[in-house]
Amino acid sequence: MRHVRCRVVRFVVFAIVGVILSTVPTAAQDLQIALFPNAPSNVDQTRIDASFWVTACSNGIEVEVFEDRIDFWSVEPCVCPLSGLFRRNKEVELGELSAGFIEVRAGYRNVEPCGGPPDNPIWSSGFTVDNGSQVELTSDPALPTAGESIELIIDSFGCPLDDFEVTVEGDRIEILGVDGCPVVLPPPPPYTSVVTLGALDSGTYVIELFRRFAPDDPLEESEMIARRLLEVSALSIGSVEIVPAMPRSDEPFVLTFLSSCPLVTSPVIEGSIFRIDVEIADTAACTAQPSYVNSITSGPLAAGRYFVLGIGGGPTENDRLFVEAVTITPADERPTVGDRFQIEAVWQAFDGTSGRALGSAINDDTAGFFFFSDDNLELLVKVLDGCDDNGHYWVFASGLTTVEVTLIVTDTETGEVWTHTNPLGAPFDLINDLTAFSC
């Protein structure tokens, strides 16, 4: 008899729960959610306010937050003797969310076992979290100088922005862009926009990009989606030249460069780094284009490859102004072949620069030469003993260049000198001189 009574009670419970669920509003009276900000990104501190229907017996709202779903549960008893449904609000601080679509569900959670599933989702909604952390701001030019027109390039991996409004106040640049996402999904990102900042004074600026949802939204109702620093230097650098281009380890060299401001320079050698610290002597004397000539004499330096860095002169002490490389050749870079013939070469390029070629013996009778860098072979020279054939030493040469080259071969036993010049602009002719030196 007790077993039958339990069945009757369970049937009554199921029937009452069914009556309660049958009185729940349909999708037409859907779950309502409000977001703060109303179009969040994954760098925002997001807050949600959910409103949905509960019974008069609700014991409160429980919230569960997952990576891609948020559940709101009204805790309900199996049987509610009170009639009527009431709309309840629940506000939750969510913090930073993952980018993507977030589903929001609301329904009933049974406070005790009622013979059915403990959780009964009734309504669902959702919202999209933009990938705001991937809004990238870059400037063109990357290292702008004062008086130079600057463009800001905005790459957005969320919604596109347009109708930009730029405000510059002191060292702060505010950019407001209107959210360009239509009702339907936009084409795949990224979206690139270009905003002209124009010419700025030297200094460090804070750029803040705000998204507004209507063209007339004020700044306080917009949300910041990106921030970066922009350093504008008062100093711009023109051409940089090292003479000779490949100095020897027993001679000095001169570094010359143009600047838009008068400078005080301090060269420092640190290992393979030739650092030139730069300070602007008179900011008021700066010009729009590099016109001041700066010459620094250095060396001799030990043979090797050096990086020449111009540092300073900008908003920060470590602004890099230019980077050059210079190869210091050994003091005697003239290779000797055949135990007596010393070979050297001097070149002159189209821009007027000149230098001594860096030479190295390849084998007993052949040498190779480099002009502009030590990894680009420009000239091969060979001296052979032809005394048994025609009573002379033979000189062969082949070049892979059109710059002017003067080739000099010296017989160190007799002092006799053989020379050949290839004119500027002409391909280097194959040399085959079978009477270069007498035996």
NUKOLMAR-608415 format. One record per residue (C-alpha): x, y, z; residue number from 1. Coordinates in Angstrom, 1 decimal, padded with zeros to 4 digits. Example, Ala and Ser with C-alpha at 12.3 -4.5 7.8 and 13.67 -1.06 7.14 Angstrom:
2
+--------+--------+--------+-----+
:     c1 :     c2 :     c3 : seq :
+--------+--------+--------+-----+
:  012.3 : -004.5 :  007.8 :   1 :
:  013.7 : -001.1 :  007.1 :   2 :
+--------+--------+--------+-----+
# end
This chain:
439
+--------+--------+--------+-----+
:     c1 :     c2 :     c3 : seq :
+--------+--------+--------+-----+
:  000.0 :  000.0 :  000.0 :   1 :
:  002.9 :  002.3 :  000.8 :   2 :
:  004.4 :  001.6 : -002.6 :   3 :
:  001.1 :  002.7 : -004.3 :   4 :
:  000.9 :  005.9 : -002.3 :   5 :
:  004.4 :  006.9 : -003.4 :   6 :
:  003.5 :  006.5 : -007.0 :   7 :
:  000.4 :  008.7 : -006.5 :   8 :
:  002.5 :  011.4 : -004.9 :   9 :
:  005.1 :  011.3 : -007.7 :  10 :
:  002.4 :  011.5 : -010.2 :  11 :
:  000.9 :  014.6 : -008.5 :  12 :
:  004.4 :  016.2 : -008.3 :  13 :
:  005.0 :  015.6 : -012.1 :  14 :
:  001.6 :  017.0 : -012.9 :  15 :
:  002.2 :  020.2 : -010.8 :  16 :
:  005.7 :  020.7 : -012.4 :  17 :
:  004.1 :  020.3 : -015.8 :  18 :
:  001.5 :  022.9 : -014.9 :  19 :
:  004.3 :  025.3 : -013.8 :  20 :
:  006.3 :  024.8 : -017.0 :  21 :
:  003.2 :  025.1 : -019.1 :  22 :
:  002.6 :  028.6 : -017.7 :  23 :
:  006.2 :  029.7 : -018.6 :  24 :
:  006.2 :  032.6 : -021.2 :  25 :
:  007.1 :  031.5 : -024.7 :  26 :
:  009.9 :  032.8 : -026.9 :  27 :
:  007.9 :  035.8 : -027.6 :  28 :
:  008.5 :  036.9 : -024.0 :  29 :
:  012.2 :  036.0 : -024.3 :  30 :
:  015.2 :  036.3 : -022.0 :  31 :
:  016.4 :  039.9 : -021.9 :  32 :
:  020.1 :  040.7 : -021.4 :  33 :
:  022.0 :  044.0 : -021.2 :  34 :
:  025.8 :  044.2 : -021.6 :  35 :
:  028.2 :  046.8 : -020.3 :  36 :
:  029.9 :  047.7 : -022.5 :  37 :
:  027.2 :  046.8 : -025.0 :  38 :
:  029.7 :  045.5 : -027.6 :  39 :
:  032.4 :  043.9 : -025.4 :  40 :
:  035.8 :  042.7 : -026.6 :  41 :
:  038.1 :  040.3 : -024.9 :  42 :
:  040.1 :  043.1 : -023.3 :  43 :
:  037.0 :  044.6 : -021.6 :  44 :
:  035.8 :  044.1 : -018.1 :  45 :
:  032.3 :  042.9 : -019.0 :  46 :
:  029.1 :  043.0 : -016.9 :  47 :
:  025.8 :  041.4 : -017.8 :  48 :
:  022.3 :  042.1 : -016.5 :  49 :
:  019.9 :  039.3 : -017.3 :  50 :
:  016.1 :  039.5 : -016.8 :  51 :
:  013.8 :  036.5 : -017.1 :  52 :
:  010.7 :  034.9 : -015.5 :  53 :
:  010.6 :  033.0 : -012.2 :  54 :
:  007.8 :  031.6 : -010.0 :  55 :
:  006.7 :  033.1 : -006.8 :  56 :
:  008.5 :  030.3 : -005.0 :  57 :
:  011.9 :  031.1 : -006.4 :  58 :
:  014.7 :  030.8 : -003.9 :  59 :
:  017.1 :  033.0 : -005.8 :  60 :
:  019.2 :  033.0 : -008.9 :  61 :
:  022.3 :  030.9 : -009.4 :  62 :
:  024.8 :  031.8 : -012.2 :  63 :
:  027.3 :  029.5 : -013.9 :  64 :
:  029.9 :  031.0 : -016.3 :  65 :
:  031.7 :  028.8 : -018.8 :  66 :
:  034.1 :  029.7 : -021.6 :  67 :
:  031.3 :  029.9 : -024.2 :  68 :
:  028.1 :  029.9 : -022.1 :  69 :
:  026.5 :  031.6 : -019.2 :  70 :
:  023.6 :  029.9 : -017.4 :  71 :
:  021.1 :  031.7 : -015.1 :  72 :
:  019.0 :  029.4 : -013.0 :  73 :
:  016.0 :  030.2 : -010.8 :  74 :
:  016.2 :  027.8 : -007.9 :  75 :
:  012.7 :  026.4 : -007.6 :  76 :
:  011.0 :  023.8 : -005.4 :  77 :
:  009.3 :  020.8 : -007.0 :  78 :
:  005.9 :  022.2 : -006.1 :  79 :
:  004.9 :  025.8 : -005.7 :  80 :
:  001.5 :  026.4 : -004.1 :  81 :
:  001.7 :  030.1 : -005.1 :  82 :
:  000.5 :  031.3 : -008.5 :  83 :
:  002.0 :  033.8 : -010.9 :  84 :
:  005.3 :  034.5 : -012.6 :  85 :
:  007.5 :  037.4 : -012.0 :  86 :
:  010.4 :  038.9 : -013.9 :  87 :
:  013.7 :  038.9 : -011.9 :  88 :
:  017.0 :  040.6 : -012.7 :  89 :
:  020.5 :  039.3 : -012.0 :  90 :
:  023.6 :  041.3 : -012.6 :  91 :
:  027.0 :  039.6 : -012.8 :  92 :
:  030.6 :  040.9 : -013.3 :  93 :
:  032.1 :  038.6 : -015.9 :  94 :
:  035.6 :  040.2 : -016.3 :  95 :
:  037.5 :  039.4 : -019.5 :  96 :
:  035.8 :  036.9 : -021.8 :  97 :
:  037.2 :  034.8 : -024.6 :  98 :
:  036.6 :  036.2 : -028.1 :  99 :
:  033.7 :  034.5 : -029.9 : 100 :
:  030.0 :  033.8 : -029.5 : 101 :
:  028.8 :  033.4 : -025.9 : 102 :
:  025.4 :  031.6 : -025.4 : 103 :
:  023.2 :  032.8 : -022.5 : 104 :
:  020.6 :  030.4 : -021.1 : 105 :
:  018.0 :  030.9 : -018.4 : 106 :
:  015.6 :  028.4 : -016.8 : 107 :
:  014.8 :  026.5 : -013.6 : 108 :
:  017.0 :  024.5 : -011.2 : 109 :
:  015.2 :  022.1 : -008.9 : 110 :
:  016.2 :  022.6 : -005.3 : 111 :
:  015.5 :  018.9 : -004.6 : 112 :
:  015.1 :  015.7 : -006.7 : 113 :
:  011.8 :  015.9 : -008.5 : 114 :
:  012.1 :  012.9 : -010.8 : 115 :
:  013.3 :  014.8 : -013.8 : 116 :
:  016.5 :  016.6 : -014.9 : 117 :
:  017.8 :  019.0 : -012.2 : 118 :
:  018.3 :  021.9 : -014.7 : 119 :
:  015.6 :  022.9 : -017.1 : 120 :
:  016.8 :  025.6 : -019.6 : 121 :
:  013.8 :  027.5 : -021.0 : 122 :
:  015.2 :  030.5 : -022.9 : 123 :
:  018.4 :  031.2 : -024.7 : 124 :
:  020.1 :  034.3 : -026.1 : 125 :
:  023.7 :  035.3 : -026.7 : 126 :
:  026.2 :  037.9 : -027.8 : 127 :
:  029.6 :  038.2 : -029.6 : 128 :
:  032.8 :  039.1 : -027.9 : 129 :
:  035.1 :  041.0 : -030.3 : 130 :
:  038.8 :  040.1 : -030.5 : 131 :
:  039.7 :  043.6 : -029.3 : 132 :
:  043.2 :  042.5 : -028.2 : 133 :
:  044.1 :  042.2 : -031.9 : 134 :
:  043.4 :  045.8 : -032.8 : 135 :
:  046.8 :  046.8 : -034.1 : 136 :
:  047.9 :  050.4 : -034.4 : 137 :
:  051.0 :  051.2 : -036.6 : 138 :
:  052.3 :  054.5 : -037.8 : 139 :
:  053.6 :  055.4 : -041.3 : 140 :
:  056.5 :  056.3 : -041.1 : 141 :
:  057.3 :  053.9 : -038.3 : 142 :
:  059.8 :  056.4 : -036.8 : 143 :
:  058.3 :  059.8 : -037.6 : 144 :
:  060.0 :  063.1 : -037.1 : 145 :
:  058.6 :  066.5 : -036.2 : 146 :
:  057.0 :  068.3 : -039.1 : 147 :
:  056.5 :  065.0 : -041.1 : 148 :
:  053.0 :  064.0 : -042.0 : 149 :
:  052.0 :  060.9 : -040.1 : 150 :
:  049.3 :  058.3 : -040.9 : 151 :
:  048.0 :  055.9 : -038.4 : 152 :
:  047.1 :  052.4 : -039.8 : 153 :
:  044.4 :  050.6 : -037.9 : 154 :
:  044.1 :  046.8 : -038.4 : 155 :
:  040.9 :  045.5 : -036.6 : 156 :
:  040.1 :  041.9 : -036.1 : 157 :
:  036.7 :  042.7 : -034.8 : 158 :
:  034.3 :  045.1 : -036.5 : 159 :
:  035.5 :  047.7 : -039.1 : 160 :
:  035.6 :  051.3 : -038.0 : 161 :
:  034.8 :  054.5 : -040.1 : 162 :
:  033.9 :  058.2 : -039.7 : 163 :
:  037.0 :  058.9 : -037.6 : 164 :
:  037.3 :  062.0 : -035.5 : 165 :
:  040.8 :  063.0 : -034.3 : 166 :
:  041.5 :  065.2 : -031.3 : 167 :
:  045.1 :  066.2 : -030.3 : 168 :
:  045.4 :  067.8 : -026.9 : 169 :
:  048.9 :  068.1 : -025.6 : 170 :
:  050.5 :  064.7 : -025.6 : 171 :
:  047.2 :  062.8 : -025.9 : 172 :
:  045.6 :  061.8 : -029.2 : 173 :
:  042.0 :  060.6 : -029.1 : 174 :
:  040.5 :  058.9 : -032.1 : 175 :
:  036.8 :  058.1 : -032.3 : 176 :
:  035.6 :  055.7 : -034.9 : 177 :
:  032.0 :  054.6 : -035.6 : 178 :
:  031.4 :  050.8 : -035.3 : 179 :
:  030.9 :  049.6 : -038.8 : 180 :
:  029.4 :  046.2 : -038.1 : 181 :
:  026.1 :  045.8 : -040.0 : 182 :
:  023.1 :  043.7 : -038.7 : 183 :
:  024.3 :  040.7 : -040.7 : 184 :
:  027.8 :  039.3 : -040.2 : 185 :
:  030.5 :  041.4 : -041.9 : 186 :
:  033.1 :  039.9 : -044.3 : 187 :
:  036.0 :  038.2 : -042.6 : 188 :
:  038.6 :  040.4 : -040.9 : 189 :
:  041.0 :  042.0 : -040.6 : 190 :
:  039.8 :  045.4 : -041.6 : 191 :
:  042.3 :  048.2 : -042.4 : 192 :
:  041.6 :  051.8 : -041.9 : 193 :
:  044.0 :  054.8 : -042.4 : 194 :
:  043.7 :  057.9 : -040.2 : 195 :
:  045.8 :  061.0 : -041.1 : 196 :
:  047.3 :  062.6 : -038.0 : 197 :
:  049.3 :  065.2 : -039.9 : 198 :
:  052.5 :  066.8 : -038.6 : 199 :
:  053.2 :  066.7 : -034.9 : 200 :
:  055.8 :  068.4 : -032.7 : 201 :
:  058.5 :  066.2 : -031.2 : 202 :
:  057.6 :  064.2 : -028.1 : 203 :
:  055.9 :  061.1 : -026.8 : 204 :
:  052.2 :  060.9 : -027.5 : 205 :
:  049.5 :  058.5 : -026.1 : 206 :
:  047.1 :  057.4 : -028.8 : 207 :
:  043.8 :  056.0 : -027.6 : 208 :
:  041.3 :  054.5 : -030.1 : 209 :
:  037.6 :  054.6 : -029.1 : 210 :
:  034.7 :  052.9 : -030.6 : 211 :
:  031.3 :  054.7 : -030.7 : 212 :
:  028.1 :  053.0 : -031.8 : 213 :
:  026.5 :  056.1 : -033.4 : 214 :
:  028.2 :  059.1 : -035.0 : 215 :
:  026.9 :  061.4 : -032.4 : 216 :
:  027.9 :  059.4 : -029.3 : 217 :
:  030.0 :  061.4 : -027.0 : 218 :
:  033.4 :  060.2 : -025.8 : 219 :
:  032.1 :  059.2 : -022.3 : 220 :
:  029.6 :  056.8 : -024.0 : 221 :
:  032.3 :  055.3 : -026.2 : 222 :
:  034.7 :  052.5 : -025.3 : 223 :
:  038.5 :  052.4 : -025.7 : 224 :
:  039.6 :  049.4 : -027.7 : 225 :
:  043.3 :  050.1 : -028.3 : 226 :
:  046.2 :  052.3 : -026.9 : 227 :
:  049.8 :  052.8 : -028.0 : 228 :
:  052.6 :  055.2 : -027.6 : 229 :
:  053.9 :  057.3 : -030.6 : 230 :
:  057.3 :  058.8 : -030.4 : 231 :
:  058.0 :  061.7 : -032.7 : 232 :
:  061.6 :  062.7 : -033.0 : 233 :
:  062.8 :  066.3 : -033.6 : 234 :
:  065.7 :  064.8 : -035.5 : 235 :
:  065.8 :  063.2 : -039.0 : 236 :
:  068.9 :  061.7 : -040.6 : 237 :
:  069.9 :  062.0 : -044.3 : 238 :
:  072.5 :  060.1 : -046.2 : 239 :
:  075.3 :  058.2 : -044.2 : 240 :
:  078.7 :  057.6 : -045.8 : 241 :
:  081.9 :  055.9 : -044.7 : 242 :
:  085.1 :  056.8 : -046.4 : 243 :
:  087.0 :  054.7 : -047.4 : 244 :
:  084.2 :  052.2 : -047.7 : 245 :
:  086.5 :  049.3 : -046.5 : 246 :
:  089.3 :  051.0 : -044.5 : 247 :
:  092.4 :  049.1 : -043.5 : 248 :
:  093.3 :  048.4 : -039.9 : 249 :
:  096.2 :  050.8 : -040.1 : 250 :
:  094.3 :  053.8 : -041.3 : 251 :
:  091.5 :  056.1 : -039.9 : 252 :
:  088.1 :  056.5 : -041.6 : 253 :
:  085.5 :  059.2 : -041.7 : 254 :
:  081.8 :  058.8 : -041.0 : 255 :
:  079.7 :  061.5 : -042.5 : 256 :
:  075.9 :  062.0 : -042.2 : 257 :
:  073.3 :  064.7 : -042.6 : 258 :
:  070.9 :  065.7 : -039.9 : 259 :
:  068.0 :  068.1 : -039.5 : 260 :
:  069.4 :  069.5 : -036.3 : 261 :
:  072.8 :  070.6 : -035.1 : 262 :
:  074.3 :  067.8 : -033.0 : 263 :
:  076.8 :  067.0 : -030.3 : 264 :
:  078.2 :  063.5 : -031.1 : 265 :
:  080.1 :  061.1 : -028.8 : 266 :
:  081.6 :  058.0 : -030.5 : 267 :
:  082.1 :  054.9 : -028.3 : 268 :
:  083.6 :  051.5 : -029.4 : 269 :
:  082.1 :  048.6 : -027.6 : 270 :
:  083.4 :  045.3 : -029.0 : 271 :
:  082.1 :  045.1 : -032.6 : 272 :
:  079.6 :  048.0 : -032.0 : 273 :
:  080.7 :  051.5 : -033.0 : 274 :
:  078.1 :  053.5 : -031.2 : 275 :
:  077.6 :  057.2 : -031.8 : 276 :
:  075.6 :  058.9 : -029.0 : 277 :
:  073.8 :  062.0 : -030.3 : 278 :
:  072.3 :  065.0 : -028.6 : 279 :
:  070.5 :  067.9 : -030.3 : 280 :
:  072.6 :  071.1 : -029.7 : 281 :
:  069.8 :  073.6 : -030.5 : 282 :
:  066.2 :  072.4 : -031.1 : 283 :
:  065.2 :  075.8 : -032.3 : 284 :
:  067.7 :  075.5 : -035.2 : 285 :
:  066.2 :  072.3 : -036.5 : 286 :
:  065.1 :  072.3 : -040.1 : 287 :
:  062.5 :  070.4 : -042.1 : 288 :
:  065.1 :  068.5 : -044.2 : 289 :
:  068.5 :  067.2 : -043.2 : 290 :
:  071.0 :  070.0 : -043.9 : 291 :
:  073.6 :  069.8 : -041.2 : 292 :
:  076.8 :  067.9 : -042.0 : 293 :
:  078.3 :  065.8 : -039.3 : 294 :
:  081.7 :  064.2 : -039.7 : 295 :
:  083.3 :  061.8 : -037.3 : 296 :
:  086.9 :  060.5 : -037.7 : 297 :
:  087.6 :  057.2 : -036.1 : 298 :
:  090.2 :  054.4 : -036.2 : 299 :
:  092.4 :  052.8 : -036.8 : 300 :
:  090.4 :  049.7 : -035.7 : 301 :
:  091.3 :  046.1 : -035.5 : 302 :
:  090.4 :  044.1 : -038.6 : 303 :
:  086.8 :  042.8 : -038.6 : 304 :
:  083.2 :  043.7 : -039.2 : 305 :
:  081.6 :  046.6 : -037.2 : 306 :
:  078.1 :  047.8 : -036.8 : 307 :
:  077.8 :  051.6 : -036.7 : 308 :
:  074.8 :  052.8 : -034.6 : 309 :
:  073.5 :  056.3 : -034.3 : 310 :
:  071.7 :  056.6 : -031.0 : 311 :
:  069.7 :  059.3 : -029.3 : 312 :
:  068.3 :  062.7 : -030.4 : 313 :
:  064.6 :  061.6 : -029.9 : 314 :
:  062.0 :  061.5 : -027.2 : 315 :
:  063.9 :  058.7 : -025.5 : 316 :
:  067.6 :  058.2 : -025.0 : 317 :
:  067.8 :  055.0 : -027.0 : 318 :
:  066.2 :  056.2 : -030.3 : 319 :
:  068.0 :  054.4 : -033.1 : 320 :
:  068.8 :  056.9 : -035.9 : 321 :
:  070.7 :  054.8 : -038.3 : 322 :
:  072.5 :  051.5 : -038.6 : 323 :
:  075.5 :  050.9 : -040.9 : 324 :
:  078.1 :  048.2 : -041.3 : 325 :
:  081.8 :  048.7 : -042.0 : 326 :
:  084.4 :  046.1 : -042.7 : 327 :
:  088.0 :  046.9 : -041.5 : 328 :
:  090.4 :  045.0 : -043.7 : 329 :
:  093.8 :  043.8 : -042.5 : 330 :
:  096.6 :  046.3 : -042.9 : 331 :
:  098.2 :  044.3 : -045.7 : 332 :
:  095.2 :  043.1 : -047.6 : 333 :
:  097.3 :  042.6 : -050.8 : 334 :
:  097.6 :  038.8 : -051.3 : 335 :
:  100.8 :  037.4 : -052.7 : 336 :
:  100.7 :  034.5 : -055.2 : 337 :
:  103.6 :  032.5 : -056.8 : 338 :
:  105.7 :  033.5 : -053.8 : 339 :
:  106.5 :  036.9 : -055.5 : 340 :
:  103.5 :  038.6 : -057.1 : 341 :
:  101.6 :  041.0 : -054.9 : 342 :
:  098.1 :  041.9 : -056.1 : 343 :
:  095.9 :  044.8 : -055.2 : 344 :
:  092.8 :  046.5 : -056.6 : 345 :
:  091.1 :  049.9 : -056.1 : 346 :
:  087.5 :  050.5 : -057.1 : 347 :
:  085.2 :  053.5 : -057.6 : 348 :
:  081.4 :  053.2 : -057.7 : 349 :
:  078.8 :  055.2 : -059.7 : 350 :
:  078.0 :  057.4 : -056.7 : 351 :
:  081.7 :  058.5 : -056.4 : 352 :
:  082.6 :  056.4 : -053.4 : 353 :
:  085.8 :  054.5 : -053.7 : 354 :
:  087.9 :  052.0 : -051.7 : 355 :
:  090.5 :  049.3 : -051.7 : 356 :
:  089.4 :  045.8 : -052.5 : 357 :
:  089.7 :  043.2 : -049.8 : 358 :
:  091.9 :  040.4 : -051.2 : 359 :
:  092.6 :  036.9 : -050.1 : 360 :
:  094.7 :  034.1 : -051.7 : 361 :
:  092.6 :  031.2 : -052.9 : 362 :
:  095.5 :  028.9 : -053.8 : 363 :
:  099.2 :  029.3 : -054.7 : 364 :
:  098.5 :  031.2 : -058.0 : 365 :
:  095.0 :  032.7 : -057.6 : 366 :
:  093.5 :  035.5 : -055.4 : 367 :
:  089.9 :  036.8 : -055.0 : 368 :
:  088.7 :  040.3 : -054.1 : 369 :
:  085.7 :  041.8 : -052.4 : 370 :
:  084.6 :  045.4 : -052.9 : 371 :
:  081.5 :  046.4 : -050.9 : 372 :
:  081.1 :  043.5 : -048.5 : 373 :
:  083.2 :  040.5 : -047.5 : 374 :
:  080.6 :  038.0 : -048.7 : 375 :
:  080.3 :  039.2 : -052.4 : 376 :
:  083.2 :  038.1 : -054.6 : 377 :
:  083.9 :  040.7 : -057.4 : 378 :
:  087.2 :  039.9 : -058.9 : 379 :
:  089.5 :  036.9 : -059.6 : 380 :
:  093.2 :  037.2 : -060.5 : 381 :
:  095.6 :  034.5 : -061.4 : 382 :
:  099.4 :  034.7 : -062.1 : 383 :
:  101.0 :  031.6 : -063.8 : 384 :
:  104.6 :  030.8 : -064.6 : 385 :
:  104.9 :  030.6 : -068.4 : 386 :
:  108.7 :  030.8 : -068.5 : 387 :
:  109.2 :  027.5 : -070.1 : 388 :
:  106.7 :  028.4 : -072.8 : 389 :
:  107.4 :  032.0 : -073.8 : 390 :
:  109.8 :  033.3 : -071.2 : 391 :
:  107.1 :  035.3 : -069.3 : 392 :
:  104.7 :  035.2 : -066.4 : 393 :
:  101.1 :  035.3 : -067.4 : 394 :
:  098.3 :  037.4 : -065.7 : 395 :
:  094.6 :  036.3 : -066.0 : 396 :
:  091.7 :  038.3 : -064.5 : 397 :
:  088.0 :  038.1 : -064.6 : 398 :
:  085.5 :  040.5 : -062.9 : 399 :
:  081.8 :  040.4 : -062.0 : 400 :
:  081.3 :  044.2 : -061.9 : 401 :
:  080.8 :  047.3 : -063.9 : 402 :
:  082.4 :  049.7 : -061.4 : 403 :
:  085.8 :  051.3 : -062.2 : 404 :
:  088.6 :  048.9 : -061.2 : 405 :
:  092.3 :  049.5 : -061.2 : 406 :
:  094.2 :  046.2 : -060.9 : 407 :
:  097.9 :  046.4 : -059.8 : 408 :
:  100.3 :  043.4 : -059.8 : 409 :
:  103.8 :  044.0 : -058.4 : 410 :
:  106.8 :  041.6 : -058.8 : 411 :
:  108.3 :  041.9 : -055.4 : 412 :
:  111.7 :  040.5 : -056.6 : 413 :
:  112.2 :  043.0 : -059.4 : 414 :
:  109.9 :  045.9 : -058.4 : 415 :
:  108.2 :  045.7 : -061.8 : 416 :
:  104.5 :  046.8 : -061.8 : 417 :
:  101.7 :  045.7 : -064.1 : 418 :
:  098.4 :  047.6 : -064.1 : 419 :
:  095.0 :  047.5 : -065.8 : 420 :
:  092.0 :  049.8 : -065.5 : 421 :
:  088.5 :  048.8 : -066.3 : 422 :
:  086.4 :  052.0 : -066.9 : 423 :
:  083.3 :  052.9 : -064.9 : 424 :
:  080.1 :  051.5 : -066.4 : 425 :
:  081.8 :  048.9 : -068.7 : 426 :
:  081.6 :  045.2 : -068.0 : 427 :
:  085.0 :  043.9 : -066.7 : 428 :
:  086.7 :  042.4 : -069.8 : 429 :
:  088.5 :  039.1 : -069.5 : 430 :
:  092.2 :  039.7 : -069.2 : 431 :
:  094.7 :  037.3 : -070.8 : 432 :
:  098.1 :  038.9 : -070.8 : 433 :
:  100.8 :  036.3 : -071.7 : 434 :
:  103.7 :  038.8 : -071.6 : 435 :
:  102.9 :  040.6 : -068.3 : 436 :
:  106.3 :  039.9 : -066.6 : 437 :
:  109.6 :  038.8 : -068.0 : 438 :
:  111.2 :  035.7 : -066.5 : 439 :
+--------+--------+--------+-----+
# end
